[in-house]
Amino acid sequence: MGIDFHNKDNQTTYTTRQADHSWIEAMKELVPNMNTSKAADIGCGGGIYAKALADMDVPAVIGVDFSQAMLVGAKENCKDYDNITFKQGNALVTGLDNDSYQLVLERALIHHIQNLKACFQEAYRILEDKGIYIIQDRTPEDCLLKGDDHHIRGYFFERFPKLREQEIKRRHSSELVIETLKAIGFSEVQEVKLWETRNVYEQKEQLLKDLRERTGRSILHELDDEELNELVNYIDKSISTESFIVEKDRWTIWKAVK
């Protein structure tokens, strides 16, 4: 199974959130001169983070995604922004010019990529000298933290160990990411951890609805409808509160400089 990113029925699944201030603050620390940067958001999905970069005064942002359906949703999501453009391409062949960007962002992308070397080489190619490369993804350790009232994702793997195996298989270790970045020629490689607020739900029912619809959670497409229903019931019983749920995910962010 798995999510079909090219299906037009999924074109808004990654447009419904806004980047949280926890992410914005982390980015400001990692990229001090945001307002002088021309940025590429590779694997931009629904344009949530392209929009966040523009809101942080990045003068020009281009979003690249391999899915035409996602780009339709992204263009609609960012229609009020004159400084955001989109093009179809993928992380290994972006179609962007050499040495043209001061910032390249790849958020929640590399777990879809097996050939990290080719992905990082492409980012290196399009970055200017001293350009900053930001990769954000989950390591196996990030994913397998226990479930609680904030870390909802942890319950997925408690209830369905098969998802755990799947998740570990598609996630890269931090050691591999750092080693590959250095091998390509990136310097000043650093790693930070971020608990990013994913969403705030006034009522538990809103969270359960989100889960039932698999909104923005590609891993839930690995479950059939019956299994998904079982998972939603399990989470319903596991969460101790009925209202005001702040859902967070733990991420690893790597910063590297060309």
C-alpha positions in Angstrom: 0.0 0.0 0.0 1.5 3.4 1.0 0.3 6.9 0.1 0.0 7.7 -3.6 1.5 11.2 -3.7 0.3 11.6 -7.3 -3.3 11.0 -6.6 -5.3 14.2 -6.8 -7.4 13.0 -3.9 -4.3 13.5 -1.7 -3.4 16.9 -3.0 -4.5 18.8 0.1 -3.3 16.2 2.7 -0.1 18.3 3.3 -1.6 21.8 3.0 -3.8 22.0 6.1 -1.2 22.9 8.8 0.9 26.0 9.5 4.6 25.8 10.5 4.8 26.0 14.3 6.7 28.8 16.0 9.0 26.1 17.5 10.2 25.4 14.0 10.4 29.0 13.1 12.6 29.8 16.1 14.9 26.8 15.4 15.3 28.0 11.8 16.1 31.6 12.8 18.9 30.3 15.0 20.3 28.0 12.3 20.0 30.5 9.4 20.8 33.9 10.8 20.5 36.0 7.5 17.2 34.7 6.4 16.1 38.0 4.8 19.0 37.9 2.3 18.5 34.3 1.2 17.1 32.9 -1.9 15.7 29.5 -0.9 14.7 26.2 -2.4 12.3 24.0 -0.6 12.9 20.5 -2.1 10.0 18.0 -1.5 7.8 21.0 -0.7 4.6 19.0 -0.6 1.7 21.4 0.1 3.9 24.4 0.5 3.5 24.8 4.3 7.2 25.4 4.8 7.7 27.5 1.6 5.1 29.8 3.1 6.8 29.8 6.5 10.1 30.8 4.8 8.4 33.6 2.9 6.8 34.8 6.2 10.3 34.9 7.7 11.3 37.4 5.1 13.1 35.2 2.6 12.9 37.3 -0.5 12.4 34.4 -3.0 11.4 30.8 -2.4 11.0 28.1 -5.0 9.2 24.9 -4.0 10.1 21.7 -5.9 8.1 18.5 -5.7 7.9 15.3 -7.8 4.1 15.2 -7.6 2.0 17.4 -9.9 -1.0 16.8 -7.6 0.9 18.1 -4.6 2.0 21.2 -6.5 -1.6 22.0 -7.4 -2.4 22.0 -3.6 0.8 24.0 -2.9 0.0 26.7 -5.5 -3.5 27.1 -4.0 -2.1 27.2 -0.5 0.5 29.9 -1.4 -1.6 31.9 -3.9 -1.3 35.1 -1.9 2.5 35.1 -2.0 4.2 36.7 -5.0 7.6 35.6 -4.0 6.9 31.8 -4.0 7.1 29.8 -7.2 6.8 26.1 -7.8 8.2 23.6 -10.3 8.1 19.9 -10.8 11.3 18.0 -10.1 12.8 15.6 -7.6 15.5 15.6 -5.0 18.0 14.0 -7.3 17.2 16.1 -10.4 15.7 19.4 -9.3 16.2 21.1 -12.6 17.5 24.2 -10.7 20.6 26.2 -11.7 24.1 25.6 -10.3 25.3 27.8 -7.4 22.0 29.7 -7.2 20.6 29.4 -3.7 21.8 30.5 -0.3 19.4 28.1 1.5 18.2 24.7 0.6 15.6 23.1 2.9 14.6 19.4 2.7 12.0 18.7 5.4 10.5 15.2 5.9 12.1 14.2 2.6 15.1 11.9 3.1 13.1 8.9 4.5 11.6 8.7 0.9 15.1 8.6 -0.6 17.4 5.6 -0.7 20.4 7.2 -2.4 21.4 9.9 0.1 24.6 10.6 -1.7 22.9 11.6 -5.0 20.3 13.7 -3.0 23.1 15.6 -1.1 25.1 16.1 -4.2 22.2 17.7 -5.9 21.7 20.1 -3.0 25.5 20.9 -3.1 25.3 21.6 -6.8 22.5 24.2 -6.5 23.8 25.9 -3.4 26.1 29.0 -3.6 29.5 28.9 -1.8 28.8 29.3 2.0 25.1 28.3 1.3 23.3 26.5 4.1 21.7 23.1 3.7 19.0 22.2 6.2 17.7 18.6 6.4 14.9 17.7 8.8 13.8 14.2 9.3 13.3 11.5 12.0 15.9 9.0 12.9 14.8 5.6 14.1 15.4 6.8 17.7 13.0 9.8 17.1 10.3 7.5 15.8 10.3 4.9 18.5 9.8 7.1 21.5 6.9 5.9 23.6 3.4 7.2 23.0 1.8 9.8 25.4 -0.6 12.7 25.4 1.8 14.7 23.3 3.7 12.1 21.3 0.7 10.5 19.5 2.9 8.8 16.8 4.4 6.5 19.5 1.1 4.7 19.8 1.2 3.7 16.1 4.1 1.4 16.7 2.9 0.1 20.1 -0.4 -1.0 18.5 1.1 -2.2 15.2 4.7 -3.5 15.5 4.7 -4.1 11.7 4.6 -0.3 11.3 7.7 -0.1 13.6 9.7 -2.4 11.2 8.5 -0.4 8.2 9.5 2.9 9.9 12.9 1.8 10.9 13.5 0.5 7.4 12.9 3.8 5.8 14.7 6.0 8.3 18.4 6.9 8.1 20.7 7.0 11.2 22.2 10.4 12.1 25.7 8.9 11.7 24.9 8.0 8.1 23.5 11.5 7.3 26.6 13.2 8.8 29.1 10.9 7.2 27.5 11.3 3.8 27.3 15.1 4.1 31.0 15.3 4.9 31.9 12.9 2.1 30.1 15.2 -0.4 32.2 18.1 0.8 29.9 19.9 3.2 31.5 21.5 6.3 30.3 22.8 9.7 27.9 19.9 10.0 25.8 20.1 13.1 22.8 18.2 14.5 20.0 19.6 16.7 16.9 17.9 18.1 13.5 19.6 17.9 10.2 18.8 19.5 8.0 20.5 16.9 4.4 21.1 17.7 2.4 19.4 14.9 -1.0 20.5 15.9 -3.2 21.8 18.7 -6.6 20.1 19.0 -9.3 21.8 21.1 -11.0 18.4 21.4 -9.8 14.9 21.3 -12.4 14.1 18.6 -10.6 16.5 16.2 -7.4 14.5 16.6 -9.2 11.2 16.1 -10.9 12.6 12.9 -7.4 13.7 11.6 -6.2 10.1 12.2 -9.2 8.5 10.5 -8.5 10.7 7.5 -4.7 9.9 7.6 -4.1 13.6 7.2 -0.5 14.3 6.5 0.6 10.9 7.9 1.9 8.8 5.0 2.6 5.9 7.3 -1.1 5.4 8.1 -1.6 4.5 4.5 0.2 1.2 5.4 -2.9 0.2 7.4 -6.2 -0.9 5.9 -9.4 0.7 7.1 -10.1 -1.9 9.7 -6.7 -1.6 11.2 -6.9 2.1 11.1 -10.1 2.0 13.0 -8.5 -0.3 15.6 -5.6 2.2 16.0 -7.9 5.1 16.4 -9.8 3.3 19.2 -6.6 2.3 20.9 -5.4 6.0 20.9 -8.8 7.1 22.1 -8.5 4.9 25.1 -4.7 5.7 25.7 -5.0 9.5 25.8 -5.9 10.7 29.3 -7.5 14.1 28.3 -10.6 14.9 26.3 -9.6 18.5 25.3 -6.7 20.7 24.4 -4.2 18.2 23.0 -0.8 19.6 21.9 0.6 17.0 19.5 4.4 17.0 19.1 6.9 15.0 17.1 10.6 14.8 17.7 12.8 15.6 14.8 16.5 15.7 14.0 17.7 18.7 12.0 21.1 18.7 10.3 22.7 21.9 9.2 25.6 21.9 6.7 27.5 24.6 4.9 28.9 24.4 1.3 
